Amino acid sequence: MPGVFEPEWTDEGEDGTRRARIGRQIGAELLGLSLYELPPGARPVPYHYQHANEELMMVLSGRPSLRTPEGWRELEPGEVVSFPRGAEGAHQVENRGDQPARYLMLSEMNAPEAIAYPDSAKVGVMSRPPGSPADEEALAAWFRLDDQVDYWEGEERGGAAK
């Protein structure tokens, strides 16, 4: 059975970050739970916030650094932090220490979802919850906000009834 102390790692990043999608492994549908292990220098995701899903972070070991709208700060083992929906919940985690850091991320699994990336002025849209199994029919796409178009661009407007 998957767990926090002896996880079944499911994802590994180029920077050595490891992730165990524990919620998925145990059959959870409405809540997501992922265990992350970050080697020194790792930064698993860009600074972002979500519009449909609230998240909680629980530090298990190490001293990861957390960026929020208030700036960067170092977290301690046992610390729990919440990320509400919207811009006030923006966050990014980085291991600036010299030891690995482990933390849990607990999240709702609501869809559709829109994720904003303030540093790069992008938005991601998904018809499925973030972190859920890929579905070939699901929409999951990222766009630069500079690429916005008018609501009616490329659409034919209907005329008055005759």
VOLUMPA-239889 format. One record per residue (C-alpha): x, y, z; residue number from 1; residue in one letter. Coordinates in steps of 0.1 Angstrom, whole numbers, plus 2048, in hexadecimal, padded with zeros to 3 digits. Each point is the difference from the previous one (the first is absolute). Layout:
N
<<X; Y; Z>; NUM; 'a'>
...
This chain:
162
<<800; 800; 800>; 1; 'm'>
<<80E; 822; 7F7>; 2; 'p'>
<<80A; 817; 81C>; 3; 'g'>
<<814; 81E; 80A>; 4; 'v'>
<<81E; 7ED; 80F>; 5; 'f'>
<<803; 7E6; 7E4>; 6; 'e'>
<<7F1; 811; 7E2>; 7; 'p'>
<<7FB; 7F3; 7DD>; 8; 'e'>
<<80F; 81C; 7EC>; 9; 'w'>
<<7EC; 807; 7E0>; 10; 't'>
<<812; 81E; 7F1>; 11; 'd'>
<<824; 80C; 7FE>; 12; 'e'>
<<80A; 823; 7F4>; 13; 'g'>
<<81F; 80A; 7ED>; 14; 'e'>
<<80D; 811; 820>; 15; 'd'>
<<7FD; 7E0; 814>; 16; 'g'>
<<7DE; 809; 810>; 17; 't'>
<<7EC; 7E1; 808>; 18; 'r'>
<<7DA; 7FE; 804>; 19; 'r'>
<<7EA; 7E5; 80E>; 20; 'a'>
<<7DB; 805; 7F7>; 21; 'r'>
<<7F3; 7F0; 81F>; 22; 'i'>
<<7DC; 80B; 7FC>; 23; 'g'>
<<7FE; 7F0; 7DE>; 24; 'r'>
<<811; 7E1; 80C>; 25; 'q'>
<<7E7; 7FA; 81B>; 26; 'i'>
<<7E2; 807; 7EA>; 27; 'g'>
<<7F6; 823; 80D>; 28; 'a'>
<<7EB; 813; 7E7>; 29; 'e'>
<<7F6; 821; 811>; 30; 'l'>
<<822; 807; 812>; 31; 'l'>
<<823; 7FF; 7F2>; 32; 'g'>
<<81E; 7F8; 816>; 33; 'l'>
<<823; 801; 7F3>; 34; 's'>
<<821; 7FB; 812>; 35; 'l'>
<<81D; 814; 7F1>; 36; 'y'>
<<825; 7FB; 806>; 37; 'e'>
<<816; 81C; 7F5>; 38; 'l'>
<<826; 7FE; 7FE>; 39; 'p'>
<<814; 820; 807>; 40; 'p'>
<<7F9; 81A; 7E5>; 41; 'g'>
<<7E0; 7F0; 7F3>; 42; 'a'>
<<7E1; 815; 7F7>; 43; 'r'>
<<7E4; 7E8; 7F4>; 44; 'p'>
<<7E6; 819; 7F3>; 45; 'v'>
<<7FF; 825; 7F6>; 46; 'p'>
<<7F1; 81B; 816>; 47; 'y'>
<<7DA; 7FB; 7FB>; 48; 'h'>
<<7DD; 801; 80F>; 49; 'y'>
<<7E1; 7EC; 7F9>; 50; 'q'>
<<7DC; 80D; 7FB>; 51; 'h'>
<<7ED; 7DF; 808>; 52; 'a'>
<<816; 7ED; 819>; 53; 'n'>
<<80C; 809; 823>; 54; 'e'>
<<820; 7EF; 80C>; 55; 'e'>
<<813; 7F9; 820>; 56; 'l'>
<<825; 7F9; 804>; 57; 'm'>
<<80E; 7EC; 81D>; 58; 'm'>
<<826; 800; 805>; 59; 'v'>
<<80D; 7DE; 80B>; 60; 'l'>
<<826; 805; 7FF>; 61; 's'>
<<819; 819; 7F5>; 62; 'g'>
<<7FB; 825; 7FD>; 63; 'r'>
<<7F0; 809; 7DE>; 64; 'p'>
<<7FC; 824; 7F7>; 65; 's'>
<<7DD; 80D; 7F8>; 66; 'l'>
<<7F8; 81E; 7EA>; 67; 'r'>
<<7DE; 810; 805>; 68; 't'>
<<7F3; 823; 7F7>; 69; 'p'>
<<812; 80C; 820>; 70; 'e'>
<<822; 7F3; 7F3>; 71; 'g'>
<<817; 7E3; 808>; 72; 'w'>
<<804; 7EF; 822>; 73; 'r'>
<<80F; 7E0; 80D>; 74; 'e'>
<<7E8; 7E5; 80E>; 75; 'l'>
<<807; 7E8; 81C>; 76; 'e'>
<<7F8; 7DC; 805>; 77; 'p'>
<<7DC; 7FC; 80D>; 78; 'g'>
<<7F5; 821; 7F1>; 79; 'e'>
<<7DE; 801; 7EE>; 80; 'v'>
<<7F7; 81B; 7E6>; 81; 'v'>
<<7E0; 806; 7ED>; 82; 's'>
<<7FC; 80D; 7DD>; 83; 'f'>
<<7DD; 80D; 7FA>; 84; 'p'>
<<7F1; 804; 7DE>; 85; 'r'>
<<809; 81F; 7ED>; 86; 'g'>
<<81E; 818; 7FF>; 87; 'a'>
<<803; 801; 826>; 88; 'e'>
<<809; 7DA; 7FF>; 89; 'g'>
<<81D; 804; 7E7>; 90; 'a'>
<<81E; 7EB; 809>; 91; 'h'>
<<820; 7EF; 7F6>; 92; 'q'>
<<817; 7E8; 813>; 93; 'v'>
<<826; 7FE; 7FC>; 94; 'e'>
<<81A; 7ED; 814>; 95; 'n'>
<<81B; 81A; 807>; 96; 'r'>
<<80F; 7EA; 81B>; 97; 'g'>
<<81C; 7E6; 7FE>; 98; 'd'>
<<7EB; 7E2; 80B>; 99; 'q'>
<<7E2; 7F0; 7EE>; 100; 'p'>
<<7DD; 80D; 80A>; 101; 'a'>
<<7E0; 7ED; 801>; 102; 'r'>
<<7DD; 80E; 801>; 103; 'y'>
<<7DC; 7F5; 7FA>; 104; 'l'>
<<7E8; 814; 7EA>; 105; 'm'>
<<7DB; 7FA; 806>; 106; 'l'>
<<7E8; 80E; 7E7>; 107; 's'>
<<7DC; 800; 7F5>; 108; 'e'>
<<7FA; 7F0; 7DF>; 109; 'm'>
<<7E8; 818; 7F0>; 110; 'n'>
<<7FB; 804; 7DB>; 111; 'a'>
<<801; 814; 7EA>; 112; 'p'>
<<81F; 812; 80C>; 113; 'e'>
<<812; 820; 7F6>; 114; 'a'>
<<823; 805; 80C>; 115; 'i'>
<<811; 822; 7FE>; 116; 'a'>
<<826; 804; 7FE>; 117; 'y'>
<<807; 825; 809>; 118; 'p'>
<<826; 7FF; 7F8>; 119; 'd'>
<<7FB; 7F5; 7DC>; 120; 's'>
<<7DD; 80F; 7FA>; 121; 'a'>
<<7F2; 7DE; 7F6>; 122; 'k'>
<<7E0; 7EE; 809>; 123; 'v'>
<<7F9; 7DA; 7FF>; 124; 'g'>
<<7DD; 7F3; 7FB>; 125; 'v'>
<<7F5; 7DC; 807>; 126; 'm'>
<<7E0; 7EE; 7FC>; 127; 's'>
<<80D; 7E6; 81A>; 128; 'r'>
<<80E; 806; 822>; 129; 'p'>
<<825; 808; 802>; 130; 'p'>
<<815; 7E1; 807>; 131; 'g'>
<<7E4; 7E8; 7F5>; 132; 's'>
<<808; 7E5; 7E7>; 133; 'p'>
<<804; 80C; 7DD>; 134; 'a'>
<<7E2; 7FC; 7EA>; 135; 'd'>
<<804; 804; 7DA>; 136; 'e'>
<<7DE; 811; 7FE>; 137; 'e'>
<<807; 818; 81C>; 138; 'a'>
<<80B; 824; 7F9>; 139; 'l'>
<<821; 80A; 810>; 140; 'a'>
<<811; 81E; 7F0>; 141; 'a'>
<<816; 81E; 809>; 142; 'w'>
<<7FF; 822; 7F0>; 143; 'f'>
<<811; 822; 803>; 144; 'r'>
<<7E8; 81A; 80B>; 145; 'l'>
<<80E; 817; 7E4>; 146; 'd'>
<<7EF; 7E8; 7E8>; 147; 'd'>
<<7DD; 80A; 80B>; 148; 'q'>
<<7E7; 807; 7E5>; 149; 'v'>
<<7DE; 810; 7FF>; 150; 'd'>
<<7E3; 7EA; 80B>; 151; 'y'>
<<7F1; 800; 7DC>; 152; 'w'>
<<821; 7FC; 7ED>; 153; 'e'>
<<7FC; 7E5; 7E6>; 154; 'g'>
<<7DB; 7FC; 808>; 155; 'e'>
<<7E3; 809; 7EA>; 156; 'e'>
<<7E8; 817; 810>; 157; 'r'>
<<7DB; 7F9; 7FA>; 158; 'g'>
<<7EC; 81B; 7EF>; 159; 'g'>
<<7DD; 80C; 80A>; 160; 'a'>
<<7E4; 7E7; 7F7>; 161; 'a'>
<<7EF; 808; 7DF>; 162; 'k'>
